[in-house]
Amino acid sequence: MDSPALPSPSPVSLAPQGPELSPIVAGAWRMSDWGMSAAQRLSWIERCLDLGISSFDHADIYGDYTVESLFGEALALRPGLRQRLQLISKCGIKLRSAQRPSHAIKSYDSSAAHVTASVEASLQSLGTDHLDLLLIHRPDALMDPDELADTMVRLRAAGKVLHFGVSNHRPSQLAMLHRRLPLATNQIELSALHLDALADGTLDQCLDLGLRPMVWSPLAGGRLFSASDDQAQRVRAVLQGLGEEYGVSLATMAYAWILRHPSRPVPITGSHRPAALQEAIAALQLRIAAEDWYRVWEASVGQEVP
């Protein structure tokens, strides 16, 4: 029996100054592993759009610097779709790769030259004239915030990037750059098995600044379904029990747990399967009780709240 059709979700604004994204974002991180033809990749893009998922998350390094080109190749089959979707990318990590022979070691680079070159490469690979959102992928210990803010201003003035944010940045690092140029988001890791953002001030800062955090690995990279350690088994049992009470799957329950936070996170899916996308969308219709949220937290940390 087919699952009942879910209402198409409305776009959400990440920050007071934008941008607007779909409340569930499609992650393309593993696209190079999917073994899809260009036509199949296009079908995946179209399926996402049909479900109301219009935002697609990339990074220049994904798939050893190949995923953006794979996506761009598919999009070129129906270039008119570009007007219906939002493209997000990240830069700032330099990996050793045959695709980037000038990279001698793995390092981080937020210099004007590297960020500008990365944006140009992403635009060419994706086959677009602008990115809707660009994130600095990881904190660069050598970041010059004034130089980086100036680079962002120039890229925006040139129409190549419409909005900016960061990823995996500590509150102090985001604040340093945000004072120079308003940012749209911090893309962070958060799941029922990874709670750091709840304790280190990251989500507090997003809530205080009115920035919706984007969330990667909301299902803990699949560990919620398969890991055998004590934490994973405790959390899985609680999520399964709550899922039965609410009438949803374990995955939908895991997404709903993230969405319950008042910072209004925007989860990124990592699957090409339509059923997995629908499980994420279903969580948008579910608001779990506060005590149920804390049941999951308790299972994850292995003790009652202090």
TARA-V355247 format. One record per residue. N is the residue number from 1. RES is the residue in one letter. SS is DSSP state (H for helix, E for strand, C for the rest). OMEGA is omega as a letter, one per 40 degrees, with the letter a starting at -180 (999 if undefined). D_CENTER is the distance of its C-alpha to the mean C-alpha in Angstrom with 1 decimal. Layout:
BEGIN
n: {N/N}
res: {RES/RES}
ss: {SS/SS}
omega: {OMEGA/OMEGA}
d_center: {D_CENTER/D_CENTER}
END
This chain:
BEGIN
n: {1/2/3/4/5/6/7/8/9/10/11/12/13/14/15/16/17/18/19/20/21/22/23/24/25/26/27/28/29/30/31/32/33/34/35/36/37/38/39/40/41/42/43/44/45/46/47/48/49/50/51/52/53/54/55/56/57/58/59/60/61/62/63/64/65/66/67/68/69/70/71/72/73/74/75/76/77/78/79/80/81/82/83/84/85/86/87/88/89/90/91/92/93/94/95/96/97/98/99/100/101/102/103/104/105/106/107/108/109/110/111/112/113/114/115/116/117/118/119/120/121/122/123/124/125/126/127/128/129/130/131/132/133/134/135/136/137/138/139/140/141/142/143/144/145/146/147/148/149/150/151/152/153/154/155/156/157/158/159/160/161/162/163/164/165/166/167/168/169/170/171/172/173/174/175/176/177/178/179/180/181/182/183/184/185/186/187/188/189/190/191/192/193/194/195/196/197/198/199/200/201/202/203/204/205/206/207/208/209/210/211/212/213/214/215/216/217/218/219/220/221/222/223/224/225/226/227/228/229/230/231/232/233/234/235/236/237/238/239/240/241/242/243/244/245/246/247/248/249/250/251/252/253/254/255/256/257/258/259/260/261/262/263/264/265/266/267/268/269/270/271/272/273/274/275/276/277/278/279/280/281/282/283/284/285/286/287/288/289/290/291/292/293/294/295/296/297/298/299/300/301/302/303/304/305/306}
res: {M/D/S/P/A/L/P/S/P/S/P/V/S/L/A/P/Q/G/P/E/L/S/P/I/V/A/G/A/W/R/M/S/D/W/G/M/S/A/A/Q/R/L/S/W/I/E/R/C/L/D/L/G/I/S/S/F/D/H/A/D/I/Y/G/D/Y/T/V/E/S/L/F/G/E/A/L/A/L/R/P/G/L/R/Q/R/L/Q/L/I/S/K/C/G/I/K/L/R/S/A/Q/R/P/S/H/A/I/K/S/Y/D/S/S/A/A/H/V/T/A/S/V/E/A/S/L/Q/S/L/G/T/D/H/L/D/L/L/L/I/H/R/P/D/A/L/M/D/P/D/E/L/A/D/T/M/V/R/L/R/A/A/G/K/V/L/H/F/G/V/S/N/H/R/P/S/Q/L/A/M/L/H/R/R/L/P/L/A/T/N/Q/I/E/L/S/A/L/H/L/D/A/L/A/D/G/T/L/D/Q/C/L/D/L/G/L/R/P/M/V/W/S/P/L/A/G/G/R/L/F/S/A/S/D/D/Q/A/Q/R/V/R/A/V/L/Q/G/L/G/E/E/Y/G/V/S/L/A/T/M/A/Y/A/W/I/L/R/H/P/S/R/P/V/P/I/T/G/S/H/R/P/A/A/L/Q/E/A/I/A/A/L/Q/L/R/I/A/A/E/D/W/Y/R/V/W/E/A/S/V/G/Q/E/V/P}
ss: {C/C/C/C/C/C/C/C/C/C/C/E/E/C/C/C/C/C/C/E/E/C/C/E/E/E/E/C/C/C/H/H/H/C/C/C/C/H/H/H/H/H/H/H/H/H/H/H/H/H/C/C/C/C/E/E/E/C/C/C/C/H/H/H/H/C/H/H/H/H/H/H/H/H/H/H/H/H/H/H/H/H/H/H/C/E/E/E/E/E/E/C/E/E/C/C/E/C/C/E/C/C/C/C/C/C/E/E/C/C/C/H/H/H/H/H/H/H/H/H/H/H/H/H/H/H/C/C/C/C/E/C/E/E/E/E/C/C/C/C/C/C/C/C/H/H/H/H/H/H/H/H/H/H/H/H/H/C/C/C/E/C/C/E/E/E/E/C/C/C/H/H/H/H/H/H/H/H/C/C/C/C/C/C/C/E/E/E/E/C/E/C/C/E/C/H/H/H/H/C/C/H/H/H/H/H/H/H/H/C/C/C/C/E/E/E/C/C/C/H/H/H/H/H/H/H/C/C/C/H/H/H/H/H/H/H/H/H/H/H/H/H/H/H/H/H/C/C/C/H/H/H/H/H/H/H/H/H/H/C/C/C/C/C/C/E/E/E/E/C/C/C/C/H/H/H/H/H/H/H/H/H/H/H/H/C/C/C/C/H/H/H/H/H/H/H/H/H/H/H/H/C/C/C/C/C}
omega: {i/i/i/a/i/i/i/a/i/i/i/i/a/a/i/a/a/e/i/i/i/a/i/a/i/i/a/a/a/a/a/i/a/i/a/i/i/i/i/i/i/i/i/i/a/i/i/a/i/a/a/i/a/a/a/a/a/i/a/a/a/i/a/i/a/a/a/i/i/i/i/i/i/a/i/i/i/a/i/i/a/a/a/a/i/a/i/i/a/i/i/i/i/i/i/a/i/i/a/a/i/a/a/i/i/a/i/a/i/i/i/a/a/a/a/i/i/i/i/i/i/i/i/a/a/i/a/i/i/i/i/a/i/i/i/a/a/i/i/a/a/a/i/a/i/i/a/i/i/i/i/i/a/i/i/a/i/i/a/i/a/a/a/i/i/i/i/i/i/a/a/a/i/a/a/i/a/i/a/i/a/i/a/a/i/i/a/i/i/i/i/i/a/a/a/a/i/a/a/i/a/a/i/a/i/i/a/a/a/i/i/i/i/a/i/a/a/i/i/i/a/a/i/a/a/a/a/i/a/a/a/a/i/a/a/i/a/a/i/i/i/i/i/i/a/i/i/a/i/a/i/i/i/i/a/i/i/a/a/a/a/i/i/a/i/a/i/i/i/a/i/a/i/a/i/i/a/i/i/a/a/a/i/a/a/i/a/i/a/a/i/i/a/i/i/i/a/i/a/a/i/i/i/i/a/999}
d_center: {31.3/28.3/25.8/26.5/24.5/21.8/21.8/19.4/16.9/17.5/15.1/14.1/14.5/12.0/15.1/18.9/18.8/15.9/14.0/13.9/11.0/11.3/10.6/8.8/6.4/7.8/6.5/9.6/9.7/12.9/14.5/17.4/18.3/18.5/22.0/21.7/24.0/22.9/24.3/22.3/19.0/20.1/20.9/17.4/16.2/19.0/18.5/15.0/16.7/19.5/17.4/16.0/12.5/12.9/9.5/8.5/5.9/8.4/10.1/13.9/14.6/12.9/16.0/18.3/17.6/18.2/15.1/15.1/18.8/18.5/16.3/18.7/21.6/20.6/19.9/23.3/25.0/24.2/23.5/24.0/20.7/19.1/20.4/18.5/14.9/12.5/11.4/8.7/9.6/10.1/13.6/15.9/16.2/19.5/20.1/23.6/23.7/26.3/24.1/24.3/27.9/28.1/25.7/28.2/25.9/22.3/21.6/19.5/20.6/19.8/23.2/23.9/25.1/22.1/19.4/21.7/22.4/18.7/18.0/21.2/20.3/16.9/18.8/21.5/19.5/17.5/20.8/19.9/21.5/18.5/14.8/13.6/11.3/11.6/10.2/12.6/11.0/13.4/16.4/19.5/22.7/24.6/22.5/24.9/23.2/25.8/25.5/21.7/22.0/24.8/22.9/20.2/23.1/24.7/21.7/21.3/25.1/25.1/22.7/20.4/17.3/17.2/14.9/13.7/11.6/11.0/8.8/10.7/13.7/16.4/17.8/20.7/18.8/16.7/20.0/21.9/19.9/19.3/23.1/23.6/21.1/19.1/15.3/12.8/10.1/9.3/5.9/7.6/8.7/10.4/12.5/16.2/17.0/15.2/16.3/16.5/14.5/17.2/20.0/19.3/19.0/15.3/14.8/18.4/17.8/14.9/17.4/20.2/18.8/17.4/13.8/11.2/8.6/4.9/5.0/4.6/8.1/9.2/12.2/13.0/12.8/15.6/17.8/18.1/20.2/22.2/22.5/26.1/26.0/27.3/24.1/22.4/25.6/26.0/22.5/22.8/26.2/25.2/22.3/24.6/27.3/25.3/24.0/27.7/28.6/25.9/26.4/22.9/21.5/20.2/16.6/16.9/18.4/15.6/13.1/15.9/16.4/12.9/13.5/17.0/16.2/17.6/14.8/13.4/9.8/7.3/6.0/4.2/7.5/9.1/12.5/14.8/17.2/17.9/18.9/15.6/13.9/16.8/16.4/13.0/14.7/17.8/16.2/16.1/19.9/20.3/21.0/22.2/25.1/24.7/27.0/24.9/21.8/24.1/25.4/22.1/21.8/25.4/24.9/22.2/24.2/27.5/29.4/30.1/28.7/30.9}
END
